[in-house]
Amino acid sequence: MTISTLDTDPVRTLLDEMLHAADAQEPELQALVSRVAAAGPISETALAPELREAWICVPREVGDLLATLVHATRARTVVEFGTSFGVSTTYLAAALRDNAAAGTVITTELEPTKAAVAAANLRRAGLDDLVDLRVGDALETLRDLPEVDLLLLDGWSELYLPVLRVVEPRLRPGALIIADDTDMLPEALVDYLAHVRGPGYRSQHLPLGDGLEMSVRL
């Protein structure tokens, strides 16, 4: 019987620790967002300096779905916008480990201190050999890509469409695009959702976590 990498240590223990830390921080994060929102409209990217130590990661059920999709599609190249501390990157890379063909998660993080923690977490998990972690503006770091099988958008919502447009020429037919947090800030995603629900894609909303939009490149 084959055992998923997600069910083996050190991956399982590390994910449990990271998700526990994220859950413990959630009340503080919600209080911060409420406090900032009370002062008037603000863009997500303007919040970045306040969130340098925030986990902002996918919940377990979304991570499990991401791993399942990597398995099901036999993905070889996965691209992620928004590494943070590496939770979703760990799910993606662990699933790639299980696939027969060698693969890579190309992930990008704007905040250098978060990227450094993510890199350390991936080394601890024994998955760093499968990850190309790029530090900087995703609109620049994701310009040089091979053919892409799966794209995860899990950074600032207002950048989902600009990032998709950068990656779009490298999406193979049948590639999956997963956008996270679509129920949390719907006003920032109007243009993105119109794009992936229009010509060239088939798209479906999934009620997991803070909402997902799963789209297939036709």
C-alpha positions as CSV (number, residue, x, y, z in Angstrom):
1,M,0.0,0.0,0.0
2,T,1.3,3.4,-1.0
3,I,1.3,6.0,1.8
4,S,1.0,9.7,0.9
5,T,3.9,11.9,1.8
6,L,1.4,14.1,3.6
7,D,0.8,11.2,6.1
8,T,4.5,10.8,6.9
9,D,6.8,12.6,9.2
10,P,8.3,15.2,9.2
11,V,5.6,16.6,6.8
12,R,2.6,15.6,8.9
13,T,4.1,17.0,12.1
14,L,5.2,20.2,10.5
15,L,1.8,20.9,8.9
16,D,0.1,20.2,12.3
17,E,2.4,22.8,14.0
18,M,1.9,25.4,11.3
19,L,-1.9,25.0,11.1
20,H,-2.1,25.2,14.9
21,A,0.0,28.4,14.9
22,A,-2.3,29.9,12.2
23,D,-5.4,29.0,14.2
24,A,-4.0,30.5,17.4
25,Q,-3.2,33.8,15.5
26,E,-6.7,34.1,13.9
27,P,-8.4,36.2,16.6
28,E,-5.5,38.7,16.5
29,L,-5.6,38.8,12.7
30,Q,-9.4,39.4,12.7
31,A,-9.1,42.2,15.2
32,L,-6.4,43.9,13.0
33,V,-8.5,43.7,9.9
34,S,-11.6,45.0,11.7
35,R,-9.6,47.9,13.1
36,V,-8.2,48.9,9.7
37,A,-11.5,48.5,8.0
38,A,-13.1,50.9,10.6
39,A,-10.8,53.6,9.3
40,G,-12.2,53.4,5.8
41,P,-11.4,51.7,2.5
42,I,-7.9,50.3,2.1
43,S,-6.3,48.1,-0.4
44,E,-4.9,44.7,0.6
45,T,-1.4,45.5,-0.6
46,A,-1.5,48.6,1.6
47,L,-2.0,46.2,4.6
48,A,1.2,44.3,3.8
49,P,3.4,46.1,6.4
50,E,0.9,45.1,9.1
51,L,0.9,41.5,8.1
52,R,4.6,40.6,8.0
53,E,4.1,38.1,10.8
54,A,0.6,36.9,9.8
55,W,0.2,33.3,8.6
56,I,-2.7,34.0,6.2
57,C,-2.6,30.3,5.1
58,V,-5.1,27.8,3.6
59,P,-7.0,25.7,6.1
60,R,-6.5,22.0,6.2
61,E,-9.4,21.1,4.0
62,V,-8.2,23.4,1.2
63,G,-4.6,22.1,1.5
64,D,-6.0,18.5,1.2
65,L,-7.9,19.5,-1.9
66,L,-4.8,21.1,-3.5
67,A,-2.8,17.9,-2.9
68,T,-5.7,15.8,-4.4
69,L,-5.7,18.0,-7.5
70,V,-2.0,17.7,-7.9
71,H,-2.3,13.9,-7.6
72,A,-5.3,13.7,-10.0
73,T,-3.8,15.8,-12.7
74,R,-0.3,14.2,-12.4
75,A,0.9,17.8,-12.4
76,R,4.6,18.4,-13.0
77,T,4.8,22.2,-12.8
78,V,2.8,24.0,-10.1
79,V,2.9,27.8,-9.7
80,E,1.9,29.5,-6.5
81,F,1.3,33.2,-6.0
82,G,1.7,33.9,-2.2
83,T,4.1,31.6,-0.3
84,S,3.7,33.2,3.1
85,F,5.2,30.8,5.6
86,G,4.9,27.8,3.3
87,V,1.7,25.9,4.3
88,S,0.1,25.5,0.9
89,T,3.6,25.1,-0.7
90,T,4.1,22.1,1.6
91,Y,0.8,20.5,0.5
92,L,1.7,21.1,-3.1
93,A,5.2,19.8,-2.9
94,A,4.3,16.7,-0.9
95,A,1.8,15.8,-3.6
96,L,4.4,16.3,-6.2
97,R,6.7,13.9,-4.3
98,D,4.0,11.2,-4.7
99,N,3.7,11.7,-8.5
100,A,5.9,9.4,-10.5
101,A,7.5,12.2,-12.6
102,A,9.8,14.8,-11.2
103,G,8.0,18.1,-10.6
104,T,8.5,21.6,-9.3
105,V,6.5,24.1,-7.3
106,I,7.4,27.6,-8.4
107,T,6.3,29.8,-5.6
108,T,6.8,33.6,-5.0
109,E,6.7,35.7,-1.9
110,L,7.1,39.5,-1.7
111,E,8.2,39.7,1.9
112,P,11.8,38.4,2.3
113,T,11.4,37.5,6.0
114,K,8.4,35.3,5.2
115,A,10.2,33.7,2.3
116,A,13.1,32.8,4.7
117,V,10.8,31.1,7.1
118,A,9.0,29.3,4.3
119,A,12.4,28.1,3.0
120,A,13.3,26.8,6.5
121,N,10.0,25.0,6.8
122,L,10.4,23.3,3.4
123,R,13.9,22.2,4.3
124,R,12.5,20.7,7.6
125,A,9.8,18.9,5.6
126,G,12.4,17.5,3.2
127,L,10.6,19.0,0.3
128,D,12.9,21.9,-0.6
129,D,14.4,20.0,-3.6
130,L,11.0,20.3,-5.2
131,V,10.5,24.0,-4.7
132,D,11.7,27.0,-6.6
133,L,11.1,29.9,-4.1
134,R,11.3,33.3,-5.8
135,V,11.4,36.4,-3.7
136,G,9.9,39.7,-5.1
137,D,7.0,41.1,-7.1
138,A,5.1,38.2,-8.6
139,L,4.4,40.3,-11.7
140,E,8.2,40.0,-12.3
141,T,9.2,36.7,-10.7
142,L,6.6,34.7,-12.6
143,R,7.6,35.9,-16.1
144,D,10.0,33.1,-16.7
145,L,8.0,29.8,-16.5
146,P,7.8,26.4,-18.2
147,E,4.4,25.0,-19.2
148,V,2.1,25.2,-16.2
149,D,-0.2,22.4,-15.0
150,L,-1.7,24.1,-11.9
151,L,-1.8,27.7,-10.7
152,L,-2.7,28.6,-7.1
153,L,-3.6,32.3,-6.5
154,D,-3.3,32.9,-2.8
155,G,-1.8,36.3,-2.4
156,W,-3.4,39.8,-2.5
157,S,-6.8,39.4,-4.2
158,E,-6.5,42.6,-6.2
159,L,-3.5,41.1,-8.0
160,Y,-5.1,37.8,-9.0
161,L,-6.0,39.0,-12.5
162,P,-2.7,40.7,-13.2
163,V,-0.8,37.6,-12.0
164,L,-3.0,35.3,-14.1
165,R,-2.4,37.5,-17.2
166,V,1.4,37.0,-16.6
167,V,1.1,33.2,-16.3
168,E,-1.7,32.7,-18.8
169,P,0.5,32.2,-21.9
170,R,2.2,29.3,-20.1
171,L,-1.0,27.5,-19.0
172,R,-1.4,24.2,-20.9
173,P,-4.9,23.3,-22.1
174,G,-6.6,21.6,-19.2
175,A,-4.5,23.5,-16.6
176,L,-6.2,24.2,-13.3
177,I,-6.4,27.7,-11.7
178,I,-7.4,27.8,-8.0
179,A,-8.2,31.2,-6.5
180,D,-8.4,31.3,-2.7
181,D,-10.4,33.7,-0.5
182,T,-13.1,34.5,-3.1
183,D,-15.8,34.9,-0.5
184,M,-13.8,37.1,1.8
185,L,-13.2,40.1,-0.6
186,P,-15.5,39.7,-3.5
187,E,-15.4,43.3,-4.5
188,A,-11.6,43.0,-5.2
189,L,-12.3,40.0,-7.5
190,V,-15.1,41.2,-9.8
191,D,-12.8,41.5,-12.8
192,Y,-10.9,38.3,-12.1
193,L,-14.1,36.3,-11.8
194,A,-15.5,37.8,-15.0
195,H,-12.3,36.8,-16.7
196,V,-12.3,33.1,-15.6
197,R,-16.1,32.8,-16.1
198,G,-15.7,34.0,-19.7
199,P,-14.3,32.6,-22.9
200,G,-11.3,30.4,-22.6
201,Y,-12.2,28.9,-19.2
202,R,-14.7,26.7,-17.4
203,S,-15.1,27.8,-13.8
204,Q,-16.9,26.7,-10.6
205,H,-17.2,28.2,-7.1
206,L,-16.3,25.8,-4.3
207,P,-17.5,26.5,-0.7
208,L,-14.3,25.6,1.1
209,G,-12.4,27.8,3.5
210,D,-13.1,31.4,2.6
211,G,-14.3,30.4,-0.8
212,L,-12.4,29.0,-3.8
213,E,-12.9,29.5,-7.6
214,M,-11.6,26.5,-9.6
215,S,-11.1,27.2,-13.2
216,V,-9.9,25.0,-16.2
217,R,-8.1,26.5,-19.1
218,L,-9.7,25.4,-22.3
